[in-house]
Amino acid sequence: MKVEILKENFKNSLGAVERVVGKNLTLPILDNVLIVAEDSFVSLSSTDLETAIKIWTLAKILKNGKVVVPAKFLSSFVSLLPEEKIALEEKNQSLFVECRGLKNQIQGANAEEFPLIPEFKDAEFFEIDVQKFIQGVSQIVDIASPSQARPEISGIYFNFSKNIIKIVATDSFRLAEKTITLEEPVKRDVSFILPQKPAKELIGVLTNLSQECGKKVKLYFLPNQTMFELLMKETNHPKAQVVSRLIDGEYPNYQEIIPTKFKTKVVLKRDEFLNQIKTASLFAGKINEVKIKVDAEKKEVEVSAKDADIGESQAVMQAKIEGETIEASFNHKFLSDGLQNIKSSEVIFELSKEDGPCILKPVGDASYIYVVMPIKGS
């Protein structure tokens, strides 16, 4: 292998693939990045066996070939090089790097030992607007929580039906659902559960590369795996691929817990509500409890918290209120997370009963709902 590549391009590609590289004591080959020179591209690949990331970059290829070298070491080293063209050459499993008079050798490993990354040549795929996809998954991804007893709720649930994608996550105490409309309907209904970690890595890769790629992300399906692919703008060649194993299991019928009837509906200014929740959280102590009292007659919402060791906080906000006076307690973090994922200036807060599920959703946007359970017995 012998190539010439711009330092900035090489550095950015390394930054993307090293996201899934950790310290693996049992399989040290996973600490490495696979660099392949072929045709007019250099590809960089990394994997932790659950997730794989592959990035392509245009380069001057003098000789095809491949090499495997420690990913994080190479990334740290390249970041210190001048902003110039870099010459890379593989000799006897070592990578020789030259840049403006600097000559370095990095000891590599046997490239044949690097795990094979699945290919999806004949797999079914859908196309989604990449910006809508990034926003949708970002609103959902932090809600899931690892669960050994119920591994299916550890991931992000995707359901494709007709011209709709529903993206869902829950940790049993709250649930978020995002609906994205497709430009073209899918040929058949498909659903799968993507683990949370690769979902987060996917958002990072798509966010960093979407500006230099096409407007769509492709989703490919195999029985136990999926791949997300971005294409380069000027050519139909891939720019980035994120491959992930899927969680085996059936996602719970989450729609059963989304309430359809409410005692009280409140419309609040999002930023003011979020700020008062954050203020009250400072006085919530170790139990994270804040109380919400909705006064239907005064058209006021009171947010309060109290801790014997810290003190107490109380704030009153004006609001548009329909229904009954009601009071409930919540984990302040759950309320804050929901409000931060809502981007509208006003939010709708619907309460069903003191210990029943409640809903937060943006005003004027029916595509996102956030369900949160009150703290019982408060």
C-alpha positions, -999 to 999 in steps of 0.1 A, spaced: 0 0 0 12 35 -9 -10 66 -9 -10 104 -5 -38 120 14 -46 154 29 -40 155 67 -74 171 74 -93 144 55 -73 116 71 -77 131 106 -115 135 102 -119 99 91 -98 86 120 -119 106 144 -151 89 131 -138 53 132 -121 55 166 -155 61 182 -160 23 186 -124 15 195 -118 6 232 -92 -13 251 -99 -50 243 -77 -74 264 -91 -106 249 -91 -95 212 -63 -68 209 -69 -67 171 -101 -47 179 -79 -19 192 -68 -12 156 -80 5 125 -79 -12 91 -66 11 64 -73 -1 28 -61 17 -4 -81 8 -35 -90 26 -67 -92 63 -58 -101 59 -21 -86 51 12 -111 34 36 -107 32 73 -126 6 94 -131 -2 130 -153 -26 150 -161 -38 185 -179 -68 171 -213 -52 179 -208 -20 158 -186 -13 128 -178 20 112 -162 24 78 -153 58 62 -140 64 27 -118 94 17 -105 104 -17 -67 101 -21 -39 96 -46 -34 58 -47 1 49 -58 -3 12 -48 -33 -8 -36 -30 -26 -2 -40 -26 34 -25 -23 69 -38 -26 105 -24 -2 131 -35 10 166 -64 34 161 -61 58 190 -23 60 188 -26 68 150 -53 94 157 -32 112 183 -1 111 161 -19 124 130 -34 153 150 2 166 157 13 166 120 14 198 99 -16 207 78 -1 192 47 -3 162 24 6 129 42 24 100 25 14 65 38 32 33 29 28 -2 43 60 -24 46 61 -57 65 29 -49 86 43 -15 95 29 19 85 55 45 73 42 81 76 59 111 59 48 147 62 69 178 54 102 162 63 89 141 92 94 104 88 78 79 112 72 42 115 42 27 133 42 -10 141 11 -27 128 -6 -62 130 -16 -88 105 -44 -73 84 -59 -108 77 -67 -111 114 -90 -80 113 -127 -91 116 -147 -92 85 -174 -65 83 -207 -77 68 -216 -66 33 -252 -57 23 -250 -59 -15 -283 -76 -21 -301 -65 11 -333 -45 12 -330 -8 20 -350 23 27 -340 60 22 -347 87 48 -339 125 48 -306 125 68 -314 157 88 -349 144 98 -333 111 108 -306 128 129 -331 150 147 -355 121 153 -330 97 167 -314 124 188 -348 131 205 -350 94 215 -316 79 220 -309 89 256 -342 76 269 -333 39 267 -315 23 296 -295 -10 299 -317 -39 312 -305 -75 316 -339 -86 326 -356 -70 296 -329 -65 269 -354 -55 243 -360 -21 261 -323 -15 262 -324 -4 225 -341 19 201 -372 5 184 -377 13 147 -410 5 130 -415 12 93 -451 10 80 -464 26 48 -448 61 46 -442 64 84 -412 55 107 -418 54 144 -387 56 166 -393 46 202 -373 43 234 -383 36 271 -367 28 304 -400 18 320 -403 52 338 -406 73 307 -411 68 270 -405 89 239 -419 83 204 -408 102 172 -427 99 139 -410 107 106 -428 108 73 -411 92 43 -412 106 8 -420 72 -6 -439 44 12 -420 12 21 -427 -20 2 -434 -40 34 -436 -33 71 -403 -38 89 -393 -34 126 -361 -39 146 -344 -29 178 -310 -11 175 -288 -12 206 -283 22 222 -246 25 219 -244 21 181 -274 44 178 -254 71 196 -223 64 174 -245 66 144 -258 101 153 -222 113 158 -210 100 125 -240 113 105 -239 147 122 -201 151 114 -204 140 78 -238 150 66 -228 184 53 -204 168 28 -227 140 17 -260 136 0 -294 144 16 -304 108 23 -293 81 46 -298 45 34 -310 18 59 -301 -18 49 -316 -49 65 -304 -84 71 -321 -108 96 -299 -99 126 -280 -68 114 -286 -34 99 -264 -9 81 -268 29 77 -250 44 47 -242 79 35 -231 85 -1 -207 112 -13 -222 142 -30 -203 141 -63 -204 104 -68 -226 73 -59 -197 60 -38 -203 54 -1 -188 80 23 -197 63 56 -213 30 67 -223 21 103 -231 -16 107 -247 -29 139 -261 -61 153 -297 -60 163 -313 -69 197 -332 -102 194 -367 -100 209 -401 -85 206 -405 -48 216 -434 -44 241 -467 -30 229 -458 5 242 -489 22 227 -510 6 254 -494 29 281 -498 61 261 -529 77 277 -556 90 253 -578 108 280 -566 135 304 -580 153 334 -560 184 328 -542 201 298 -516 228 304 -499 250 278 -466 265 291 -437 284 278 -410 258 274 -379 277 285 -397 291 316 -410 256 326 -376 240 320 -358 268 340 -382 263 370 -377 225 369 -339 230 370 -342 255 398 -364 232 419 -340 203 412 -313 220 433 -336 216 463 -348 181 455 -321 162 474 -313 126 468 -348 115 458 -349 139 428 -386 148 435 -403 180 423 -440 187 428 -462 201 401 -495 217 412 -519 228 385 -545 253 397 -573 254 372 -591 283 388 -561 306 391 -546 294 358 -513 289 375 -487 261 377 -466 258 409 -432 240 408 -418 232 442 -391 210 459 -381 206 495 -352 189 513 -346 190 551 -308 194 546 -309 220 517 -341 240 520 -371 246 497 -380 262 465 -413 274 451 -422 291 418 -455 300 402 -461 304 364 -490 316 344 -504 290 320 -533 281 297 -552 254 316 -581 232 306 -597 207 331 -593 201 368 -569 212 395 -543 184 400 -511 178 418 -483 152 411 -447 146 418 -420 137 393 -383 129 390 -369 163 379 -344 146 355 -372 129 336 -391 162 331 -359 181 321 -349 154 296 -383 156 279 -384 194 278 -348 196 264 -358 173 235 -387 196 226 -377 226 204 -410 245 202 -414 277 223 -445 263 240 -452 228 253 -484 209 261 -484 191 295 -513 166 299 -520 149 332 -543 120 335 -544 115 373 -521 119 403 -503 85 397 -510 80 360 -488 86 330 -485 122 318 -475 135 284 -452 164 272 -453 174 236 -445 204 215 -472 229 205 -478 226 167 -459 194 162 -477 161 165 -446 140 156 -431 139 191 -446 127 224 -429 121 257 -446 100 283 -434 103 320 -447 85 351 -452 104 383 -436 94 416 -462 73 433 -473 78 469 -460 114 471 
